[in-house]
Amino acid sequence: MITIADTLTEQNIIVCRLGSSPTANAPGVSTSANILIYDGPLWSVLEIAGSGSFITYDSAGLAVNAGVIGTSGAWATPPQAVGWSIWKTNSSSPALTHGALWTSASIAPATDFGLVFRPYGISFRASTQAVDRAKVVGSLGTAAYRMLDNASGGIQLPHFDGTTGPSLAWGISPNAARSVGYSSTAVSLWTRPALWVGTSTPVDLSVNFSAQDIANVRIGEAKAVNDAGVIVGYCSLFLGNGDSIQRPFSNTGNGALLTTTDWLQVPDGYANATGEGVANAVSLVYSGDPPSPVSRASGSFRATSTVPWQATIWGPNGAGIPEAPVDLQTLKRVLDFDPQSEALGINSKLRVVGWSGVSATDPQRKAVFHSGVWKDLNDRHFTHGSGWELQSAHAISDTDVIVGVGTLSGSPRGFLLIPRTAGP
């Protein structure tokens, strides 16, 4: 059979039922079989744009939560994506950057967070009830901030004790118990990986590294956290010879402080002393009897500071903590492989999303997903969306909803990829 791409996304349809007379079969043998035709792309593209009559000329989807699918196959609680959008009241007016939240119900934001708040992460929302609202984290000015998905209940997340330096929250666990990002001191302004449990004073995850570093200088960020409290990110250490190295990390969970054993190795046998990297996202599944948490991380690495970045994932060790690196390489286009790639999101099904191309700002880069091999999300067998060039996929939920950035008819836009509707 040869598949042919089209622009339609149909339901899964039973198109034929084969059967025979019950008397012609032995007892216990089925007398019929259904043939299921699975037609259409895996995802449909929804533009995420500005509000009302405003002109949107740039937008970005940065994070997405899981949405709940009801028994009918419809979204009982639609997935929510957060990011930002640049709006104008007309073509000659000043540009206004608004934080925003979108659902699969509309192009326009369901929530406008206004001019000051920038959202970067969102927790799970269990239902449509007010008490189950998702929490959104990001920054308000130069301070880490958290609010509900309807722009209420805003609260500034504290700085490190006795400091007032810049801070930002990159991510929040699906259960909203923990937020991560960076905070800094007023003296040095060096950013350090930070953990907020609820709205408590943040923990400096890198405090154990002070004795290994010249003048107690260390720079880093925590990028993501899961419900088991496993945190991933990077930390750069100054080595005493004027050089520094950016190392990916994953802690052991439940807010544990980082140690040198938490450095994530990079693929191809490069030693931790030379390999650089960053872990951008972390997933979680439960397996075994009794079930225990298993975490995996995605990000990028390079063997030295002079070679291109490559996407990678870190599989779990015996304790279920990300450790073993796998080089995902890059997307192959016709004959040649792209020079660089980055894995920005990962879900519990081990689907990874990101970009592949010359660089993270290259207009010819492709939004990609990895499920065994890299696949271009622009391929019509995977995504239907006329006029789109999908350039980077930033996050993927456990229900396979994807957010990212690209262009629509040549204009910069954010996108939300919605999985095909579940069949009967």
Legacy VTK file of the C-alpha trace (Angstrom):
# vtk DataFile Version 3.0
C-alpha trace
ASCII
DATASET POLYDATA
POINTS 424 float
0.000 0.000 0.000
1.246 3.513 -0.837
0.167 6.428 1.379
-0.727 9.739 -0.218
-0.657 12.977 1.800
-3.775 15.127 1.670
-5.116 18.138 3.519
-7.851 16.331 5.410
-7.851 14.939 8.923
-10.647 12.406 9.185
-11.794 10.321 12.108
-10.652 6.728 12.322
-13.428 5.048 10.342
-14.493 1.413 10.119
-14.858 1.104 6.377
-15.331 -2.635 6.083
-16.505 -5.488 8.266
-15.657 -9.011 7.240
-17.682 -11.929 8.530
-18.951 -15.403 7.879
-21.761 -17.639 8.975
-21.437 -18.597 12.651
-21.969 -22.235 11.685
-18.827 -22.156 9.552
-16.537 -21.514 12.526
-15.485 -23.598 15.456
-16.771 -22.514 18.874
-14.806 -19.620 20.357
-13.506 -18.355 16.997
-14.457 -14.807 16.008
-16.784 -14.575 13.043
-15.961 -11.001 12.046
-13.102 -8.544 11.789
-13.008 -4.798 11.341
-10.658 -3.051 8.911
-9.682 0.365 10.274
-8.462 3.059 7.895
-6.153 5.596 9.546
-6.049 8.601 7.257
-4.715 12.121 7.626
-1.794 13.768 9.435
-0.968 13.206 13.091
-1.421 16.893 13.982
-3.320 19.949 12.795
-1.793 23.425 13.176
-3.467 26.187 15.154
-2.040 29.688 14.923
-1.561 31.448 18.261
-1.865 35.168 17.779
-2.945 38.458 19.323
-6.237 39.622 20.744
-9.290 41.252 19.227
-8.635 43.724 16.440
-4.941 44.035 17.250
-2.375 43.171 14.586
-0.066 40.344 15.618
3.251 40.298 13.855
5.211 37.971 16.088
4.285 35.327 18.651
5.772 32.294 20.351
4.497 29.218 22.157
6.949 28.238 24.888
5.256 25.644 27.110
2.192 23.414 27.036
0.354 21.390 29.641
-1.447 18.090 29.199
-5.164 18.738 28.610
-7.639 15.962 29.449
-9.324 13.813 26.814
-12.830 12.643 27.704
-14.326 9.218 26.970
-15.890 10.578 23.771
-12.460 11.427 22.362
-13.074 15.173 22.690
-10.982 17.421 24.918
-12.793 17.635 28.266
-10.185 20.179 29.407
-8.385 21.696 26.392
-4.592 21.838 26.446
-3.163 25.212 27.424
-0.061 26.851 25.947
1.764 29.900 27.287
4.181 32.309 25.689
4.135 35.841 24.364
2.785 37.844 21.459
3.784 41.210 19.956
0.694 43.227 19.120
-0.006 46.513 17.378
-3.257 48.439 17.319
-2.424 49.389 13.714
0.540 49.131 11.365
2.121 52.402 12.566
1.525 52.029 16.324
4.223 50.991 18.845
4.805 47.297 19.374
3.400 45.891 22.610
4.665 42.552 23.957
2.058 40.696 25.996
2.323 37.465 27.917
-0.495 35.188 26.797
-2.196 31.819 27.246
-3.946 29.957 24.444
-6.130 26.870 24.251
-7.115 24.760 21.260
-10.436 26.607 21.123
-9.257 29.879 19.579
-6.429 31.689 17.813
-6.784 34.648 20.181
-5.422 34.306 23.724
-7.762 32.898 26.327
-5.779 34.954 28.865
-3.856 38.170 28.300
-1.247 38.482 31.056
-0.464 42.067 30.070
2.685 43.961 29.235
4.880 43.023 32.198
4.492 39.304 32.953
6.375 36.843 30.713
5.202 33.236 31.136
7.613 30.346 30.515
6.061 27.328 32.226
2.630 25.946 33.092
1.409 23.183 35.400
-1.262 20.569 34.783
-4.931 21.514 35.013
-7.033 18.604 36.201
-10.517 19.863 35.321
-12.597 22.890 34.483
-13.146 23.630 38.179
-11.734 26.898 39.518
-9.826 25.091 42.285
-7.941 23.100 39.657
-6.620 26.050 37.688
-3.128 25.658 36.256
-0.290 27.747 37.665
1.932 29.726 35.302
5.497 30.804 36.102
7.866 33.271 34.483
9.093 36.751 35.263
7.550 40.076 36.207
10.166 42.668 35.410
13.388 41.243 36.839
11.755 38.970 39.426
10.484 35.389 39.248
6.700 35.368 39.398
3.777 32.953 39.531
0.060 33.370 38.834
-2.985 31.338 37.859
-3.877 30.644 34.243
-6.606 33.306 34.354
-4.093 36.014 35.381
-5.306 36.074 39.002
-3.494 35.164 42.210
-0.157 36.660 41.176
2.740 36.382 43.615
6.422 37.249 43.359
8.649 34.286 44.112
11.313 35.268 46.667
14.961 35.942 45.883
17.794 34.170 47.667
17.985 35.265 51.318
19.142 38.857 51.628
19.496 39.455 47.885
17.680 41.509 45.287
19.353 40.406 42.062
17.463 39.287 38.938
15.499 36.039 39.057
13.293 34.062 36.689
11.234 30.859 36.830
11.678 28.699 33.712
9.480 25.790 34.705
6.991 24.312 37.135
6.205 20.685 37.926
2.898 19.356 36.552
1.517 19.110 40.104
2.595 22.752 40.747
4.533 21.790 43.905
7.921 23.028 42.670
9.179 25.800 40.406
12.717 26.145 39.059
14.819 28.772 37.333
17.543 31.072 38.554
18.188 33.744 41.143
21.231 35.902 41.763
22.931 37.997 44.376
22.890 41.774 44.345
26.686 41.816 44.554
27.795 39.560 41.698
24.585 39.239 39.650
25.735 35.714 38.748
22.648 33.583 38.137
22.490 30.340 40.083
20.103 27.374 39.661
17.171 27.913 42.012
14.326 25.786 43.367
11.140 27.178 44.878
8.986 24.766 46.880
5.612 26.464 46.756
6.433 30.119 47.364
9.247 29.578 49.868
12.683 31.203 49.739
14.577 29.523 46.883
17.254 26.921 47.402
20.594 27.528 45.675
21.068 24.102 44.091
24.741 24.805 43.330
25.860 25.699 46.848
28.004 22.535 47.141
30.149 23.690 44.226
31.578 26.740 46.029
34.649 24.932 47.297
35.571 23.789 43.782
35.323 27.202 42.202
37.555 30.264 42.162
36.114 33.068 44.349
32.858 31.143 44.755
31.797 32.163 41.245
29.333 29.822 39.581
26.658 30.444 36.974
23.712 28.240 36.153
20.018 27.750 35.609
17.501 25.049 36.473
15.381 24.542 33.377
12.705 21.979 34.290
11.345 19.832 37.141
8.962 16.852 37.243
6.595 15.561 39.917
9.328 13.359 41.408
11.349 16.500 42.087
14.041 15.618 39.526
15.525 18.895 38.277
17.598 19.406 35.126
19.570 22.337 33.754
23.171 23.464 33.508
25.867 25.028 35.649
29.070 26.692 34.416
32.148 26.498 36.592
35.241 28.689 36.355
38.226 26.378 36.319
40.944 28.703 37.621
42.765 29.154 34.309
40.414 31.762 32.911
38.197 29.149 31.254
34.795 27.847 32.199
32.767 24.832 31.201
28.984 24.510 30.907
27.864 21.195 32.305
24.392 19.641 32.128
23.005 18.314 35.392
20.209 16.216 36.834
19.706 15.960 40.578
18.433 12.899 42.433
14.981 14.306 43.113
12.956 15.947 45.871
15.053 19.100 45.750
18.419 17.484 46.519
21.418 19.819 46.260
23.721 19.185 43.339
27.039 17.388 43.700
29.736 16.495 41.189
28.085 13.100 40.756
25.059 14.851 39.255
26.888 15.983 36.120
25.349 14.399 33.054
27.869 12.800 30.746
27.756 13.600 27.049
27.638 10.992 24.252
30.446 9.355 22.310
32.607 8.734 25.323
33.689 12.309 25.899
34.734 12.843 29.481
32.853 15.212 31.736
35.977 17.359 31.890
35.643 18.342 28.226
32.032 17.833 27.207
29.561 20.695 27.493
25.792 20.633 27.465
22.431 21.718 28.796
19.410 19.668 29.872
16.221 21.482 28.858
13.357 19.184 29.857
12.568 16.160 31.998
9.796 13.566 31.728
8.357 11.091 34.220
6.723 7.674 34.051
6.064 5.023 36.705
7.060 1.432 36.037
7.631 -1.834 37.887
5.757 -3.525 40.704
5.368 -1.620 42.917
5.600 1.321 40.488
8.621 3.566 40.901
9.433 6.895 39.167
11.580 6.835 36.025
12.877 10.137 34.650
14.450 10.980 31.294
15.939 14.283 30.153
16.466 15.977 26.805
18.862 18.696 25.736
22.023 19.201 23.721
25.765 18.692 24.015
29.062 19.321 22.306
32.385 17.630 22.849
34.338 20.915 22.974
33.504 24.615 22.787
34.462 24.745 19.086
32.157 22.076 17.623
28.406 22.192 16.804
25.674 21.358 19.289
23.838 18.050 18.934
20.523 16.960 20.428
20.667 14.295 23.084
18.561 12.465 25.635
19.646 10.944 28.926
18.087 7.614 29.841
17.472 6.441 33.418
19.935 4.636 35.652
18.955 1.925 38.116
17.452 4.541 40.432
15.338 6.028 37.646
17.460 9.210 37.375
18.650 10.541 33.971
22.214 9.425 33.358
23.014 7.477 30.168
23.472 9.811 27.157
22.235 9.046 23.639
23.343 11.155 20.671
20.229 11.939 18.605
22.324 13.605 15.874
20.474 15.840 13.383
17.801 15.809 10.682
18.819 14.429 7.292
17.644 16.545 4.359
17.826 14.662 1.051
21.537 13.775 1.093
23.145 15.722 3.939
22.609 15.969 7.687
22.071 19.351 9.333
25.089 20.709 11.235
23.277 21.348 14.552
20.214 20.315 16.533
18.664 20.789 19.969
16.117 18.761 21.934
13.844 21.191 23.780
11.008 18.972 25.002
10.338 15.356 25.946
7.210 13.509 27.079
6.478 10.262 28.885
6.186 8.389 25.561
9.822 9.277 24.791
8.792 11.628 22.017
11.305 14.438 21.720
10.844 17.789 19.973
13.200 20.595 19.025
14.886 22.061 15.965
17.519 21.069 13.427
19.473 23.359 11.125
22.441 25.703 10.915
21.650 27.515 14.179
18.888 28.302 16.655
18.088 31.505 14.735
18.457 30.174 11.192
15.233 30.928 9.241
15.705 27.621 7.379
15.811 25.489 10.538
13.086 22.866 10.886
10.815 21.986 13.781
11.398 18.285 14.380
10.234 15.429 16.551
12.086 12.239 17.374
10.444 8.864 17.818
13.182 6.507 16.688
14.535 8.954 14.084
14.224 12.683 13.492
11.180 13.672 11.436
10.415 17.062 9.948
7.126 18.377 11.359
6.615 20.214 8.064
6.119 16.886 6.297
2.445 16.726 5.305
2.219 13.122 6.485
2.721 14.433 10.035
1.230 17.928 10.093
-1.485 19.685 8.137
-1.265 23.485 8.004
-1.322 25.435 4.753
1.197 28.274 4.487
3.227 27.233 7.525
6.971 26.786 7.955
7.451 25.236 11.379
10.913 26.254 12.589
11.241 25.115 16.207
9.152 22.937 18.537
9.602 24.081 22.131
7.556 21.609 24.187
5.398 18.478 23.936
2.789 17.294 26.429
2.058 13.708 27.434
-0.994 13.940 25.166
1.313 14.857 22.237
0.261 18.504 21.980
3.229 20.523 20.650
3.978 24.255 20.786
6.640 26.231 18.976
7.446 28.966 16.512
7.526 29.321 12.740
6.204 31.505 9.973
2.726 31.732 8.472
2.735 33.169 4.951
6.165 34.596 5.777
5.198 36.276 9.093
6.599 35.083 12.462
3.974 33.171 14.413
3.608 30.765 17.279
1.829 27.475 16.686
-0.056 24.849 18.640
-0.149 21.352 17.121
-3.278 19.443 18.109
-3.267 15.623 17.769
-5.879 14.099 15.484
-9.187 13.376 17.200
-9.430 9.969 18.823
-11.590 7.532 16.893
-14.495 5.389 18.072
LINES 1 425
424 0 1 2 3 4 5 6 7 8 9 10 11 12 13 14 15 16 17 18 19 20 21 22 23 24 25 26 27 28 29 30 31 32 33 34 35 36 37 38 39 40 41 42 43 44 45 46 47 48 49 50 51 52 53 54 55 56 57 58 59 60 61 62 63 64 65 66 67 68 69 70 71 72 73 74 75 76 77 78 79 80 81 82 83 84 85 86 87 88 89 90 91 92 93 94 95 96 97 98 99 100 101 102 103 104 105 106 107 108 109 110 111 112 113 114 115 116 117 118 119 120 121 122 123 124 125 126 127 128 129 130 131 132 133 134 135 136 137 138 139 140 141 142 143 144 145 146 147 148 149 150 151 152 153 154 155 156 157 158 159 160 161 162 163 164 165 166 167 168 169 170 171 172 173 174 175 176 177 178 179 180 181 182 183 184 185 186 187 188 189 190 191 192 193 194 195 196 197 198 199 200 201 202 203 204 205 206 207 208 209 210 211 212 213 214 215 216 217 218 219 220 221 222 223 224 225 226 227 228 229 230 231 232 233 234 235 236 237 238 239 240 241 242 243 244 245 246 247 248 249 250 251 252 253 254 255 256 257 258 259 260 261 262 263 264 265 266 267 268 269 270 271 272 273 274 275 276 277 278 279 280 281 282 283 284 285 286 287 288 289 290 291 292 293 294 295 296 297 298 299 300 301 302 303 304 305 306 307 308 309 310 311 312 313 314 315 316 317 318 319 320 321 322 323 324 325 326 327 328 329 330 331 332 333 334 335 336 337 338 339 340 341 342 343 344 345 346 347 348 349 350 351 352 353 354 355 356 357 358 359 360 361 362 363 364 365 366 367 368 369 370 371 372 373 374 375 376 377 378 379 380 381 382 383 384 385 386 387 388 389 390 391 392 393 394 395 396 397 398 399 400 401 402 403 404 405 406 407 408 409 410 411 412 413 414 415 416 417 418 419 420 421 422 423
